[in-house]
Amino acid sequence: MNTLAALVLAHLIGDFLLQPKSWVRAKEDRKGAAWQLYVHVLLHTALTFAALAWTESPALWPLALLLAGSHFLIDLIKLYGKQERYSTAWFFGDQGAHLLTIALVWVYSIEQNPAILPGLLSGNTIIYVTTGYFLIQPASIIMENVMRPWSEALATENASSLPNAGKIIGVLERVLVFGFIASGHFEAVGFLLAAKSVFRFGDLSQAGQRKLTEYMLIGTLISFGLAIAIGMAVTSLLA
């Protein structure tokens, strides 16, 4: 499980933290001619080497090249095949394909040599680090893609808000929900959901708009559901 968590963490850092939106736009515009694509793949290769060195024998290091090649091909297919109206489906398909290749490498790696850096970090620590980072940034991007059709429908509304306030609220609620689930305090999740509903009630009643109310409910339930699912999955793995 250490190897899987480390490889997923490497992927999340490479695809989200170390890939600015300007790179994404450049790749979409120039596709295979964009230098950003090749730097992106090189970063992924380095991160994968680091992940395997962190948890496994150097005998597995050639797998980093295999993952780099598959990452390049998956990204290239997405760049040339993506249609804007199906951007959300392409986003999840792209991420699913990357995670599938990582899972296949992990299945192979469990047959191989033990860790070369025992005691550096426990498997539980790697899993928690990976989960924490996922809930902070990649989960925000997932929410952005899922909610895009509704957010675009509300784009013309004259509703003012603090910059990135919704994203920050979403990150905090997911981290809190995961913490409650991981520590076994399920009742606190209900309290958090009730508290958020109370704070939002005034805004929704003043707005008097059914669309905004439905948008907030959908976003809240998806965000909570994602955090609960991740929390239960991690607690099951560590049980």
N, C-alpha and C positions, 0 to 999 in steps of 0.2 A: 504493500500500500504506500510505502514511502516513495517509491519510484513514480507511481501514478500521480501522487499529489505534487511532487517536485516538477514533473513534466507539465502538468496542468498549470502550475504557477508560472513556469517559464513561458508557456503559451499566452497566458493572460497578460503578463508584463509586456511581452513582445507585441501583442496585437492591440493592446489598449493603452498602457502607460507610455510606451516608447514609440507610438505611432500617432503623431499629431494629425489633426483634421486636415491640415494643409497637404500632408502626404496622401491622405485618402483621396482628396479632390484631384491632386496631380495624377495619381494612378488611374482614376476614373476618366480623366481627360486624355492622357497620353498612353494609357494601357501598358503594353509591353515595352514601350519606348521610355517609360518613366524611370529615372534612376532611383527614385524612392522605393520602387518595387524591389530592386536588388539589394539596396541597403537594408530594407525591412527583412528580407530573407536572411541576410548575413547576421543581423541582430538575433533573429530566431535561432540560427545555427549556434551562435556563441552561447545563448541562454540555455539551449538544450544540452550542449557540452557541459555547462556548469551544473545543470540539474543532474546529469548522469554521474558526473564526478562527485557530486554531493552525496549520492546515494548508492552508487554501483561501482563495479570493477571497470577499469579502462577497456576491458574486452568488449564492453557494450558501446563504446564511443562511436564506432561506425554507424550506429543507429541514428546518431545526430544528423549525419549526412542524409540518411534515408528520410527522416522527418523533414529536413530542410527541402529536399527535392519534392516531397509530397506537398509541402506547404506552398511552394512556388507554383506547382501545377494547379492546386485548388484555387489559389488566388488568381491565376491567369484565366482559368475557366470562368470564375466569377466576373472578372473585368470584361471579358468579351461576350459573356452570355447574359449579364444582368440587364433587366428592363426596369425602368424607374418605377412603374406602377406595381411591380412585384419586389421592390427593394427590401421590404421586411422579410419576405420568404427567402430571398437570396441571402440575407444576413444570417438567418438561422440555419439555412442549408450550408453555408460556408463554415460557420462555427461547428456545426454538427460533423462535417467531414473532417475538420482538423482534430476534433476530440476523438473521432473514431480511429484515426491513424495513431493517435497517442495511446488509446486503449489497446490497440493491436501490438504496439511496441511494448507496452506494460505486460501483456499476456506472455510475450516472448521472454521478457526480462526476468520474470519470476522463476524461470527455469535455470537462470544463470548464477553467477558468483555472488557472494554476500557483499555487503557494503564495505568500501575501502576507508570510509571515515566514520567508524562506529563511535557513537557517543557525542558526535559534534552537535547534532540536533536529533531529538527523538522523533519517531514517526508521527506522534500526536501533535508535536509542535508544528511540523511541516503542514499537516492537515489544517490546523487552526489558522496558520499564516495564509495558506491558500484560500481558505473559506473567507477569512476577514477581508482579504484584498478583493475577492470576487464580489462580495456584498457592497464594497465601497465604490468601485469603478465599473467593472463589466456589467454588474446588475443594473447600474444606472443607464448604461447604453442599451441594454436589453429592454428596459422599461421605456426608453425613448423610442425605440423601434416599434414596440407593441402599441404604444399610445399615439403614435404619429397620425393615424387616420383621424382620431378624435381631436387631437391638438390642432391639426390643420383646420378642422371644421370650426374650432373656436378662435382661430387666429384673428378674426375680424372683430372680436368682442373688445370693448374698451375697458378691460380689467387691468389695473395696475398691480404690480407686485415687485418685491425686492429681487434683484438679479440673482438667478440660480437658487432662489429660495426653495422652490419645489424640489429640485434635485437634492439639496442639502437635507431637507426634511425626509425625503425618501431614504437617503443613506442612513441617517440616524435611526429611523424606525426599523430598517432591516437589521442593522447591527444590534439594536436593543432586542428585537424579537429573537434573533439568533442567540443572543446571550441568555435570554430567559429560557429558551428551549434547551440549550446546552446545559444549563444549571438545574433543569427540572422544574422551573417555576412557570408552568403553563398558564396559571391564573393571571400572571402579570401581563400576558399578551392581551387578554380580554380587557384588562384595565387600560392598557396603552391605546387599544382601539377605541374604547369608550371616551378616553380623554381627547383623542384627536377629533372624534366626532363632535364633541362639545365645542371645541375651539373653532371648528369649521362651520358649525351650525349658523352662527351669525352671518358669516360671509354668504353662505348659500341662500339664507332666507332674504337677505337684503338684495342679492342679485336677482332673485325671483326667476331664475332661468332653469328650466328642466335640464337643458343640455349640460350646463355647468355642474349641476348636482350629480347627474349620471356619470360625467367625466371623473369627478372626484371619487365617487364610489368605486368605479372600475379600477382606477389607479391605486386606490388604497387596498382594495381586496387582492389585486394582482401582486402588489408589493409585499403585503403581509403573507400571502400564500407562498410566494417565492422564498421568503425568509424562513417560514415554517417548514417547508419541504427540505431546504438545505439543512436546517437545524436538526430535523428528525433523521435525515440521511447520515449526517456526521455522527450523531449520538449512536446510531445503529452500528456504524463502522467501528466506533471506539468501544462498543459495549463488550 
